[in-house]
């Protein structure tokens, strides 16, 4: 399976478990910013997926949503980042992803929410993310 097929497969596993139908295409944040792996738009929320298989700088995939939010103050992002193999990423970078996600939530009050899944997407992850999405009226 090539990288794009893996992204579609794994993001759709999570999306289906959450009751989402994904676009199966990248979200272009804008020129010079980058793209997210997969997404859908529900109730004026961009539900964005970043699937990390062997990413050396996963924190960049969190941060690239920030300029998009600054550029479009009416837009909201619910980011789900899945580190499929924790061993392929430095523990410091994993902590940095969480730290950046928290800072972005604080800076973009009510417009950005970050969820990190490490290794398996299990029932606990599903319940936690579903609860937050229901509280935000995404689902």
Backbone as a chain_set.jsonl record, in Angstrom:
{"seq": "XXXXXXXXXXXXXXXXXXXXXXXXXXXXXXXXXXXXXXXXXXXXXXXXXXXXXXXXXXXXXXXXXXXXXXXXXXXXXXXXXXXXXXXXXXXXXXXXXXXXXXXXXXXXXXXXXXXXXXXXXXXXXXXXXXXXXXXXXXX", "coords": {"N": [[0.846, -1.176, 0.0], [0.646, 2.174, -0.905], [1.766, 5.423, 0.358], [-0.288, 7.427, 0.234], [-2.595, 5.832, -0.032], [-2.481, 4.511, 2.431], [-2.871, 6.665, 4.164], [-5.516, 7.409, 3.503], [-6.833, 5.032, 4.159], [-6.297, 4.649, 7.006], [-7.188, 7.103, 8.111], [-9.868, 7.001, 7.404], [-10.717, 4.809, 8.876], [-10.759, 5.841, 11.471], [-12.46, 8.03, 11.035], [-14.863, 6.716, 10.219], [-15.481, 5.302, 12.57], [-16.165, 7.434, 14.141], [-18.394, 8.297, 12.925], [-18.133, 9.854, 10.649], [-17.89, 11.05, 7.272], [-15.318, 11.227, 5.197], [-13.545, 13.452, 2.933], [-11.537, 12.308, 1.489], [-9.325, 13.546, 0.427], [-6.64, 15.921, 0.332], [-6.462, 18.756, 2.507], [-5.899, 21.924, 1.5], [-4.11, 24.299, 3.042], [-3.207, 26.702, 2.155], [-1.141, 28.72, -0.03], [2.249, 28.152, 0.408], [1.903, 27.277, 2.979], [0.999, 24.612, 3.406], [-0.452, 21.282, 3.397], [-3.121, 19.307, 4.775], [-3.646, 15.861, 5.639], [-6.215, 14.559, 5.288], [-9.756, 15.294, 5.361], [-12.962, 16.611, 6.454], [-15.917, 18.615, 6.26], [-18.088, 19.651, 8.671], [-20.953, 20.993, 10.024], [-19.906, 23.624, 9.888], [-17.333, 23.198, 10.81], [-13.993, 22.329, 10.204], [-12.928, 19.179, 10.138], [-10.025, 17.779, 10.613], [-7.471, 15.573, 9.562], [-4.337, 14.303, 10.423], [-2.085, 11.968, 9.57], [0.445, 10.144, 10.852], [3.109, 8.285, 9.91], [5.887, 7.892, 9.759], [6.878, 10.291, 10.492], [9.227, 12.828, 10.982], [9.048, 15.341, 11.989], [6.485, 15.924, 13.397], [5.242, 17.997, 14.714], [5.1, 20.137, 13.004], [2.929, 19.538, 11.428], [0.865, 20.117, 13.091], [1.217, 22.839, 13.629], [0.879, 24.079, 11.095], [-1.789, 24.578, 10.75], [-2.284, 26.934, 12.049], [-1.598, 29.453, 10.632], [-3.623, 29.334, 8.713], [-5.934, 29.584, 10.285], [-5.501, 32.181, 11.229], [-5.639, 33.577, 8.848], [-8.251, 33.13, 8.051], [-10.56, 34.11, 9.963], [-13.151, 33.276, 10.492], [-13.249, 30.562, 10.306], [-13.072, 27.206, 11.681], [-11.202, 24.634, 13.258], [-10.965, 21.225, 13.963], [-8.645, 19.199, 14.933], [-7.282, 16.046, 14.379], [-4.646, 14.15, 15.15], [-2.818, 11.368, 14.337], [-0.404, 9.378, 15.541], [0.906, 6.735, 14.272], [2.914, 4.899, 14.773], [4.523, 5.124, 17.545], [7.214, 4.753, 18.131], [8.562, 5.675, 15.953], [8.874, 8.338, 16.193], [10.442, 11.002, 17.874], [10.292, 11.205, 21.432], [10.39, 13.793, 22.511], [9.415, 15.342, 20.427], [6.808, 14.445, 20.285], [5.815, 15.404, 22.705], [6.102, 18.092, 22.115], [4.223, 18.39, 20.057], [1.818, 18.145, 21.51], [2.092, 20.332, 23.227], [2.164, 22.52, 21.437], [-0.359, 22.171, 20.265], [-1.968, 22.709, 22.515], [-1.284, 25.411, 23.011], [-2.225, 26.551, 20.646], [-4.938, 26.066, 20.924], [-5.484, 27.743, 23.094], [-4.83, 30.278, 22.025], [-6.552, 30.484, 19.845], [-9.234, 30.602, 20.797], [-11.998, 28.55, 21.143], [-12.029, 28.027, 18.444], [-10.21, 26.184, 17.602], [-9.321, 22.875, 18.154], [-7.461, 20.207, 19.473], [-6.478, 16.857, 19.1], [-4.603, 14.11, 20.023], [-3.654, 10.973, 18.985], [-1.985, 8.178, 19.984], [-0.294, 5.483, 18.721], [-2.493, 2.898, 18.742], [-5.85, 3.437, 17.684], [-8.163, 3.311, 19.916], [-11.002, 2.2, 21.922], [-11.188, 3.965, 24.076], [-9.958, 6.308, 23.062], [-11.764, 6.833, 20.988], [-14.159, 7.347, 22.429], [-13.422, 9.62, 23.914], [-12.804, 11.548, 21.913], [-15.251, 11.574, 20.518], [-16.964, 12.53, 22.519], [-15.968, 15.143, 22.895], [-16.453, 16.189, 20.329], [-19.248, 16.089, 20.263], [-19.857, 17.906, 22.312], [-19.044, 20.237, 21.089], [-20.869, 20.452, 19.134], [-20.311, 19.301, 16.68], [-20.841, 16.751, 15.833]], "CA": [[0.0, 0.0, 0.0], [1.458, 3.392, -0.935], [1.526, 6.35, 1.465], [-1.603, 8.05, 0.085], [-3.604, 4.808, 0.287], [-2.434, 4.303, 3.886], [-3.511, 7.84, 4.778], [-6.958, 7.284, 3.287], [-7.299, 3.863, 4.922], [-6.267, 4.875, 8.453], [-8.056, 8.227, 8.487], [-11.249, 6.55, 7.266], [-11.039, 3.936, 10.013], [-11.125, 6.73, 12.572], [-13.646, 8.77, 10.611], [-16.038, 5.827, 10.271], [-15.784, 5.036, 13.983], [-16.76, 8.657, 14.686], [-19.595, 8.619, 12.15], [-17.797, 10.893, 9.672], [-17.561, 10.695, 5.903], [-14.212, 12.108, 4.826], [-13.43, 13.825, 1.52], [-10.467, 11.506, 0.891], [-8.403, 14.427, -0.273], [-5.9, 16.812, 1.222], [-6.941, 20.113, 2.713], [-4.842, 22.888, 1.203], [-4.19, 25.432, 3.97], [-2.858, 27.913, 1.424], [0.18, 28.769, -0.643], [3.368, 28.29, 1.322], [1.587, 26.761, 4.317], [1.005, 23.156, 3.34], [-1.711, 20.55, 3.281], [-3.442, 18.274, 5.758], [-3.804, 14.574, 4.961], [-7.6, 14.254, 4.919], [-10.646, 16.164, 6.131], [-14.347, 16.798, 6.06], [-16.495, 19.819, 6.861], [-19.363, 19.333, 9.301], [-21.469, 22.082, 10.871], [-18.933, 24.726, 9.823], [-16.048, 22.792, 11.383], [-13.076, 21.496, 9.429], [-12.39, 18.063, 10.915], [-8.792, 17.567, 9.852], [-6.686, 14.412, 9.973], [-2.907, 14.178, 10.1], [-1.697, 10.588, 9.83], [1.913, 10.129, 10.94], [3.672, 6.938, 9.846], [7.309, 7.98, 10.103], [7.13, 11.734, 10.457], [10.296, 13.259, 11.877], [8.671, 16.641, 12.556], [5.02, 15.951, 13.417], [4.751, 19.269, 15.252], [4.815, 21.012, 11.862], [1.583, 19.232, 10.951], [-0.056, 20.81, 13.991], [1.416, 24.289, 13.475], [0.473, 24.654, 9.81], [-3.189, 25.016, 10.823], [-2.344, 28.254, 12.676], [-1.74, 30.548, 9.652], [-4.947, 29.193, 8.098], [-6.887, 30.176, 11.225], [-5.281, 33.628, 11.233], [-6.088, 34.088, 7.555], [-9.713, 32.98, 7.961], [-11.042, 34.163, 11.349], [-14.467, 32.661, 10.629], [-13.094, 29.108, 10.186], [-12.76, 26.451, 12.892], [-10.551, 23.358, 12.962], [-10.874, 20.156, 14.948], [-7.528, 18.428, 14.377], [-6.98, 14.723, 14.919], [-3.33, 13.703, 14.697], [-2.605, 9.98, 14.736], [0.957, 8.848, 15.434], [0.615, 5.315, 14.123], [3.982, 4.147, 15.421], [5.181, 6.034, 18.485], [8.67, 4.545, 18.111], [9.154, 6.347, 14.795], [8.908, 9.774, 16.481], [11.121, 11.35, 19.117], [9.374, 11.561, 22.521], [10.366, 15.249, 22.648], [8.544, 15.88, 19.37], [5.433, 14.124, 20.677], [5.47, 16.402, 23.731], [5.988, 19.38, 21.439], [2.916, 18.393, 19.373], [0.787, 18.43, 22.52], [2.296, 21.7, 23.718], [1.724, 23.427, 20.372], [-1.814, 22.035, 20.193], [-2.545, 23.426, 23.66], [-1.104, 26.853, 22.778], [-3.122, 26.95, 19.566], [-6.285, 26.097, 21.496], [-5.577, 28.961, 23.913], [-4.764, 31.451, 21.155], [-7.716, 30.472, 18.945], [-10.312, 30.177, 21.709], [-13.246, 28.094, 20.55], [-11.903, 27.824, 16.992], [-9.243, 25.123, 17.332], [-9.209, 21.819, 19.158], [-6.417, 19.259, 19.073], [-6.521, 15.52, 19.688], [-3.463, 13.281, 19.638], [-3.811, 9.531, 19.178], [-0.666, 7.538, 19.904], [-0.379, 4.066, 18.364], [-3.799, 2.382, 18.332], [-7.101, 4.153, 17.912], [-8.932, 2.362, 20.706], [-12.322, 2.633, 22.389], [-11.004, 5.142, 24.935], [-9.738, 7.441, 22.146], [-13.026, 7.081, 20.291], [-15.103, 7.97, 23.359], [-12.916, 10.954, 24.26], [-12.971, 12.43, 20.748], [-16.698, 11.695, 20.277], [-17.534, 13.404, 23.551], [-15.591, 16.512, 22.588], [-17.159, 16.596, 19.115], [-20.644, 16.327, 20.623], [-19.893, 19.149, 23.086], [-18.852, 21.342, 20.144], [-21.934, 20.34, 18.129], [-19.78, 18.882, 15.382], [-21.656, 15.571, 15.512]], "C": [[0.894, 1.243, 0.0], [1.006, 4.348, 0.177], [0.119, 6.97, 1.404], [-2.728, 7.071, 0.43], [-3.646, 4.527, 1.786], [-3.133, 5.447, 4.623], [-5.025, 7.726, 4.686], [-7.517, 6.158, 4.158], [-7.385, 4.172, 6.414], [-7.161, 6.04, 8.888], [-9.525, 7.829, 8.381], [-11.654, 5.562, 8.354], [-11.503, 4.776, 11.203], [-12.409, 7.472, 12.234], [-14.911, 7.933, 10.706], [-16.459, 5.547, 11.707], [-16.46, 6.23, 14.642], [-18.032, 9.076, 13.944], [-19.373, 9.692, 11.105], [-17.586, 10.291, 8.29], [-16.521, 11.702, 5.428], [-14.189, 12.358, 3.32], [-12.426, 12.965, 0.761], [-9.585, 12.334, -0.031], [-7.719, 15.319, 0.752], [-6.615, 18.148, 1.352], [-5.764, 21.048, 2.474], [-5.034, 24.101, 2.108], [-3.87, 26.758, 3.282], [-1.429, 27.864, 0.937], [1.266, 29.01, 0.41], [3.117, 27.752, 2.724], [1.655, 25.241, 4.333], [-0.393, 22.586, 3.283], [-1.874, 19.593, 4.454], [-3.796, 16.999, 5.002], [-5.218, 14.259, 4.484], [-8.505, 15.13, 5.78], [-12.092, 15.998, 5.684], [-14.821, 18.088, 6.728], [-17.882, 19.439, 7.374], [-19.754, 20.499, 10.206], [-20.465, 23.232, 11.012], [-17.628, 24.446, 10.56], [-15.268, 22.01, 10.328], [-12.572, 20.43, 10.389], [-11.222, 17.548, 10.094], [-8.008, 16.405, 10.451], [-5.24, 14.55, 9.51], [-2.481, 12.784, 10.534], [-0.174, 10.493, 9.749], [2.425, 8.689, 10.976], [5.134, 6.94, 10.261], [7.752, 9.436, 10.086], [8.21, 12.115, 11.459], [9.974, 14.582, 12.566], [7.136, 16.76, 12.595], [4.446, 17.255, 13.956], [4.425, 20.258, 14.13], [3.395, 20.776, 11.33], [0.51, 19.798, 11.868], [0.008, 22.305, 13.687], [0.883, 24.855, 12.165], [-1.004, 25.039, 9.763], [-3.295, 26.455, 11.329], [-2.453, 29.393, 11.663], [-3.101, 30.522, 8.949], [-6.005, 29.844, 8.987], [-6.732, 31.694, 11.298], [-5.804, 34.274, 9.959], [-7.612, 34.108, 7.431], [-10.317, 32.947, 9.363], [-12.421, 33.551, 11.568], [-14.395, 31.125, 10.625], [-12.701, 28.488, 11.528], [-12.187, 25.09, 12.491], [-10.57, 22.461, 14.19], [-9.85, 19.182, 14.386], [-7.345, 17.123, 15.133], [-5.655, 14.288, 14.304], [-3.096, 12.298, 15.241], [-1.162, 9.585, 14.459], [0.83, 7.33, 15.436], [1.672, 4.444, 14.784], [4.802, 5.103, 16.279], [6.705, 5.941, 18.415], [9.349, 5.258, 16.952], [9.31, 7.854, 15.022], [9.61, 9.99, 17.819], [10.103, 11.701, 20.195], [9.287, 13.075, 22.74], [9.44, 15.889, 21.62], [7.081, 15.594, 19.668], [4.961, 15.125, 21.724], [5.279, 17.778, 23.098], [4.669, 19.489, 20.666], [1.816, 18.781, 20.353], [0.88, 19.862, 23.014], [1.788, 22.716, 22.694], [0.198, 23.375, 20.237], [-2.512, 22.799, 21.31], [-2.44, 24.94, 23.467], [-2.037, 27.354, 21.683], [-4.57, 26.991, 20.05], [-6.484, 27.38, 22.306], [-5.647, 30.212, 23.051], [-6.024, 31.598, 20.288], [-8.953, 29.99, 19.702], [-11.598, 29.822, 20.97], [-13.193, 27.815, 19.061], [-10.948, 26.7, 16.622], [-9.232, 24.152, 18.503], [-8.299, 20.742, 18.602], [-6.579, 17.948, 19.83], [-5.373, 14.702, 19.134], [-3.777, 11.835, 19.983], [-2.425, 8.926, 18.997], [-0.867, 6.03, 19.77], [-1.8, 3.694, 17.971], [-4.935, 3.362, 18.626], [-8.027, 3.162, 18.615], [-10.255, 2.964, 21.161], [-12.228, 3.885, 23.259], [-10.802, 6.4, 24.093], [-11.035, 7.835, 21.461], [-14.007, 7.82, 21.203], [-14.704, 9.394, 23.697], [-13.161, 11.941, 23.114], [-14.457, 12.641, 20.451], [-17.343, 12.65, 21.262], [-17.23, 14.868, 23.241], [-16.32, 17.029, 21.351], [-18.638, 16.868, 19.386], [-20.782, 17.639, 21.399], [-19.762, 20.386, 22.189], [-19.912, 21.371, 19.046], [-21.39, 20.059, 16.723], [-20.587, 17.664, 14.897], [-22.858, 15.527, 16.439]], "O": [[1.804, 1.348, 0.823], [0.0, 4.112, 0.846], [-0.578, 7.025, 2.417], [-3.693, 7.437, 1.1], [-4.721, 4.328, 2.351], [-3.883, 5.228, 5.573], [-5.732, 7.924, 5.675], [-8.549, 6.319, 4.81], [-8.436, 3.977, 7.024], [-7.818, 5.961, 9.926], [-10.343, 8.274, 9.186], [-12.829, 5.494, 8.714], [-12.5, 4.464, 11.853], [-13.333, 7.535, 13.045], [-15.925, 8.401, 11.224], [-17.648, 5.554, 12.025], [-17.235, 6.069, 15.585], [-18.664, 10.076, 14.286], [-20.319, 10.374, 10.71], [-17.151, 9.146, 8.165], [-16.816, 12.888, 5.278], [-14.74, 11.583, 2.538], [-12.46, 12.902, -0.468], [-9.164, 11.893, -1.101], [-8.171, 15.448, 1.889], [-7.284, 18.607, 0.426], [-4.751, 20.97, 3.169], [-6.004, 24.844, 1.96], [-4.232, 27.821, 3.787], [-0.614, 27.078, 1.418], [1.193, 29.956, 1.194], [4.015, 27.767, 3.565], [2.308, 24.657, 5.197], [-1.38, 23.308, 3.141], [-0.896, 19.133, 5.043], [-4.204, 17.061, 3.842], [-5.393, 13.743, 3.38], [-8.073, 15.647, 6.81], [-12.394, 15.343, 4.686], [-14.184, 18.583, 7.657], [-18.734, 18.971, 6.619], [-18.969, 20.931, 11.051], [-20.216, 23.734, 12.108], [-16.898, 25.379, 10.896], [-15.816, 21.143, 9.648], [-11.866, 20.741, 11.348], [-11.399, 16.961, 9.027], [-7.894, 16.268, 11.669], [-4.968, 14.874, 8.354], [-2.511, 12.458, 11.72], [0.416, 10.735, 8.696], [2.203, 7.965, 11.947], [5.567, 6.081, 11.029], [8.879, 9.752, 9.705], [8.124, 11.77, 12.638], [10.554, 14.906, 13.602], [6.561, 17.601, 11.905], [3.29, 17.584, 13.686], [3.565, 21.123, 14.297], [2.744, 21.701, 10.843], [-0.641, 19.941, 11.455], [-1.022, 22.955, 13.51], [0.47, 26.014, 12.13], [-1.432, 25.742, 8.848], [-4.292, 27.126, 11.065], [-3.332, 30.241, 11.816], [-3.66, 31.571, 8.631], [-6.871, 30.57, 8.498], [-7.724, 32.413, 11.417], [-6.344, 35.38, 9.988], [-8.184, 34.99, 6.79], [-10.562, 31.866, 9.9], [-12.821, 33.329, 12.71], [-15.393, 30.465, 10.916], [-12.094, 29.133, 12.383], [-12.626, 24.477, 11.518], [-10.238, 22.88, 15.299], [-10.153, 18.423, 13.466], [-7.264, 17.101, 16.361], [-5.555, 14.083, 13.094], [-3.165, 12.067, 16.448], [-0.743, 9.471, 13.306], [0.666, 6.718, 16.491], [1.36, 3.37, 15.298], [5.676, 5.807, 15.773], [7.401, 6.935, 18.617], [10.567, 5.431, 16.956], [9.815, 8.565, 14.154], [9.391, 9.245, 18.774], [9.143, 12.42, 19.917], [8.231, 13.585, 23.112], [8.759, 16.87, 21.918], [6.21, 16.402, 19.346], [3.843, 15.635, 21.643], [4.398, 18.536, 23.502], [4.064, 20.561, 20.623], [0.985, 19.641, 20.06], [-0.138, 20.529, 23.197], [1.071, 23.654, 23.041], [-0.454, 24.411, 20.109], [-3.526, 23.459, 21.08], [-3.398, 25.668, 23.731], [-2.578, 28.456, 21.78], [-5.34, 27.855, 19.631], [-7.53, 28.024, 22.213], [-6.444, 31.11, 23.324], [-6.491, 32.709, 20.039], [-9.63, 29.06, 19.264], [-12.2, 30.646, 20.282], [-14.194, 27.41, 18.47], [-10.879, 26.303, 15.459], [-9.146, 24.543, 19.667], [-8.355, 20.407, 17.419], [-6.789, 17.936, 21.042], [-5.192, 14.612, 17.92], [-4.121, 11.512, 21.12], [-1.773, 9.14, 17.975], [-1.521, 5.395, 20.597], [-2.271, 4.152, 16.93], [-4.968, 4.017, 19.668], [-8.603, 2.281, 17.977], [-10.581, 4.102, 20.822], [-13.089, 4.762, 23.187], [-11.401, 7.439, 24.373], [-11.366, 9.016, 21.363], [-14.616, 8.806, 20.79], [-15.556, 10.28, 23.759], [-13.668, 13.041, 23.334], [-14.877, 13.762, 20.162], [-18.169, 13.481, 20.885], [-18.111, 15.725, 23.312], [-16.757, 18.179, 21.325], [-19.216, 17.783, 18.799], [-21.722, 18.399, 21.167], [-20.306, 21.446, 22.498], [-19.861, 22.206, 18.143], [-21.939, 20.519, 15.722], [-20.958, 17.566, 13.728], [-23.678, 14.614, 16.343]]}, "num_chains": 1, "name": "protein.A"}
